[in-house]
């Protein structure tokens, strides 16, 4: 047994913390995963499954930002571009796995097998995943934590390796999924950013070769993430019998979250008839406001940064243009529950 194999004993209560549906992005298929097993034997489930199959790309995965459960896709399959981004692929596979269990039909089994191949085949040897498979030459090739992409993939391969829902999968492929999970956890630990002599958190994307934080889109600079890092910590906390390295990683991230919180401010939307959206996000002082975290922090100063499409970091939300200021999630309470509830529960489990 390797040092990460103990994830098979993870209690259900903690698995629900890193549940099927991503906090940041998910497709419509996620909504149906709450259905009872018997529903998957019915006609409604079969109709939705037909639609899901129509959106499966030639590579085995699914596209993002489309409803793969609504109207059947009538275009050319070659035009579908599969991805791991924005909640794509994993929930469609979970749906098909439920269909296999309910109907034992070969079409669902084959489609699931192709999709699992897309997931396992896209993982780098070092354990990371890009946004797409094949990854291309742009920023999509980086190890992608953005919008919880890699965390969702790791949750999924853990389920394939462990859950009875995937008993129909060949033993060799379930073992491959277990190995995939272990390599992914090892990659996460390698990606954690060290500033000086202190471990901190993670960037939204990291270099696929040397694990350094990397820029993605022009306004997504190499930085410390106050958002994506939360999902990573929750995944690490779901490991039973964690190694000292994992424990140290979690505690270091928790310290960073505590030090990075922003107090005494509130983000509000004010009406702005001259603005393109009819409103404007404004940061106001408010001593009673709950603590917030920025999406991005400067790697050297640890100050919150806000970036327009010109790629120039600013220290205030008001300093960037209307479009990016109002069209992106720059602030959030992402680590709040982690720090106030989940971290204490995790420490109690470890007897700390």
N, C-alpha and C positions, 0 to 999 in steps of 0.2 A: 504493500500500500504506500503510495507516495504521500507527500505532506499535504496535498490539497484534496485527496480522495475522501476526506471526512465530510465533504459537503453533502454526501448522501444522507447524513443524519440530521440535516438542518430541520428544525421544527417548523410546522406549518405557519405558526403565528409570525415568524420572522420572514418566511418566504412571501407572505402577503405584503410585507413592507416593500419588497422588490417584486411586485406582482406583474401579471401578464401585461397590463396596459401601462405604457410609458407615461411619466408625468408630462413630458413635453410634446410628444408627437405620437399619434396612433391613427390607424385606419379604421374604417367602419367594421371590419371583420372582428375587431376586439369586442364590439357590442354583443355579438352572438356567442361569445365564449362563456357568457354567464348562463346560457340555456342548460337545461337538464339533459342528461344523456338520451332520454327517449325522444326528445325533440329532433335529434339528428337522424332519426329514422323516417321522419315525415317528409311530405312533399315540399314544404317551404324550405327546409334545409337543403333538399336536393336541388331546388331551383337556385338558391344562393350559391351552392357549390358549383353549379354549372357556370354561373357568372364569374366566380373566382377563377375557375379553370380557364375561362376565355381570356383572362388578363395575365395568365402565366407566360412569361417570356421564353424565348428559345433557350436562354441560359438557365432557366429553372426558377428564377426569382420573379418578383412583382415590382411594378413601378410605384412611385410615390405620388402623393397629392391627388389621387383619384379614388373614387368610391368603387372598390372592386367587388362590392356586394349588391350594387344597384342594377343599372342597365348593362346587359351583356355587351362585351366589346366586339365590334363587328369589323375592325380594321385588320391590317396585316400584323401577324405575330412578330415579324421581323422589326416592326416599328416600336415595339414595347421595350423600354429600357429599364431593366431591373436594378434595384438598389437596396442597400441596407438602411438608407437614410429616411428620416421622417416617419418612422414606424412601419415602413414597408417590409413585406416578405414574412416576418416571423408570425404574425397573427393569422395570415392566410394559411401557413403551414399548421398552426395549431387547429384551425378549423378543419382542415383536411384530415388531420389525425383523428379528430372526433368522428368524422364521417367514416373513416376506415373501421373504427371500433364499432360503429353502429350498423354498417352495411356490409363490410368486408368486400367491397367492390374494388376490382383491380385498377380501374381508372384513377381512383383516389389514391390508392397505394403507390402507383407509378408516379403520379404527380407529386406526391409527398417526397418520394425518393429523389426525384430530380431537384426539388426545392432544397432538400437537405444537402444534396451535393453542391448546390450553389452556395450555401452557407459554409460548409466545411471547406470547400475548394477555394473560397475567397480569403481564408485566413492566412496571414503571413506565417512563415516558419517560426518567427519570434513571438507569435501569439496574438498580434494585433490584426484588426480589420480595417480596410479602407472603406470609403463610402460606396464604391461600386466594384464589381468583379466582371471584367478586368478593370483595374483601377485607373488606367490612363496616365497621363503625364502632368495633369494639373494638381491643384491642392487636394482633390478627391483621393489621391494616392496615399495621403497621410493616414496614420492610425487615428481613427475618428471616434472621439468621445462626444462630439457635438450632438445635441438633442438626444443624448443617451444611446446613441447607435450601438456602440460596442457593449455597453452594459446589457442592452436588450438581447443581443446575440449570445452573450454568455449565459443569461438566464435561460434562453431557449435551448442551447446545447446541454445545459445541466438537466433540463427537463427530459430531453431525449435520452440522456444517459441513465436517468434515475426513475422517471415516472412510469407507472403502469400504463398510462395512456399511449406509450410508445412501445409496448410489448411486441407489436407486429414488426418492428424494425430489427434487422439482422443484428446478431450479437456483435459482430465485428464493427458495425457502424455505430452501435451504441458505445462500444469501447473507444471508437474514434472520437465520438462526441465528448466522452469523459476526458480524453487526452486534450481535446480542444479547449475544454474549460480550464484545465490545469495550466496550459500554456498561456491562456488569456490572463489568468490571475498573475502569473509570473511577469507578463508584459506590463500589466498595470503597475506593479511594484517598480519596475524599471523606469516607467514614465514619470513617476512622482517627482516633482520639481524640487531641487535643493537650492536654496538661496543662502549663500555663505555656508554656514555649518548647520543650517536648519532645514529639515524637510517641511514642505508646505502642502500644496495640493496639485492639481493637474491643469494643463491647458486643454482647450476644446479639441485640439488635434496635435499630434506629435509625429516627428520624423520617423519614417518606417525603417530606417537603418540605425540611427544613433539615439532615438527616443527624445530628442530635444523638442521643446515647444515650437510650433510652427504657425505661420499666418495662414488663414484660409481666404475668405473674401476680404476685400480691402478694409472693411470696418471690423474684421475679426482678427485682431493682431495676436501675435505670440504673447500670451499673458497668463495670469492665474485666474481660473474660472471659479466664480462664486456660485455657479449654477450646476454645471455638469459634474463637478467634483462631488456633489452630494450623492448622486446616484452611484458613483464609484465607491464611496465610503459605505453606503448601505449594502452594496454587494459584498464588500469585504467583511462587513459585520455579520453577514449571513453564513459565514464559514464556521463550522464547529471545530473546536480544538485548533484555533488558528496558531500559526507559527509566531515566534517572537517578532519576526520581520513584519508580518501582517498586523499584529497588535501595535507595533511602533508606527506603522503607516497610518492606522486609524487615529491613534492618539495625536500624532503630529498634525493631521488634517483638522482634527477637532480644535486644537489650539489655534490653528490658523483661522478657522471660521470665527472663533471667539474674538480674536484680535482684529479681524477684518470687518466686523459688523459696524453698520452706520446708524447712529442714534440721533434722535432729535430732528429728523426730517420726514416729510411725507410727500409722495408723488401724487399729484392730483391732475385731473383733466379739466381745463377751463375752456369755455366756449371761445372760439376764435373764427369769426366769419371770414376773415381774410386767408386763413390757413387752408391748405388743400383738403384736409380731412374735416374741417369745421370745428376742430378742437386743437388744443395744445397741451402737452405734458409739461407741468411746471413743478419744480422742487421747492417746497416751502418749509420753513422752520416750524417745528411742532414738538414741544417737549413731551407730549403725551403719545406720540406716534410709536407704533411697534418698530423694533429694529429691522433694518433692511440690509441687504447685501447687493453689491454691484455685480453685473454679469462678468465684467473683466477688471482685473487689477494689474497695474504695471509690475513687471518682473523685478525691477530694482527698488522702486520706492514703495511698493505695495499700496499705492493710492489708486482709487477708482478712476478708470479712464472711459471716455466716450469718444467714439470715432465715426466720422462721416465717410462717405465714399472716396474721399481724397486720401484716406489712410493716415491722417494726422491725428494723433491722440490729443484729447482735450480733458481738462480736469472738471468741467461742469457740463451737465446735460444741455444747458441753454446755449452752449458754445457751438453745437453742431446744428445742421440745417433741419428744416421742418420734416422732410421725408424720413430721414433716419431717426430723428428724435422721437417721432410719433409712431414709427413703424417697426420698432424693435423693442424687445424686453430687456431694458438696461438695468432695472432694479427688480428685486424680488425677495420674498422671505424664505427662499429655498432651504437653508440649513436650520431654520427655527425649530421645527419638530425634532429634527435629528439631535440637536443640542439639548433641548428641554426634556425629551422623553426617551428617544431610542438609544442614545448613548448610555444613559444610566441603566436601562434594561440590559444592554449588551454587557456592560461592566458587571452587572449582577450575575449574569449567566456565567461569566468567567471567574466569579468569586472575588472580584476586585472591590 
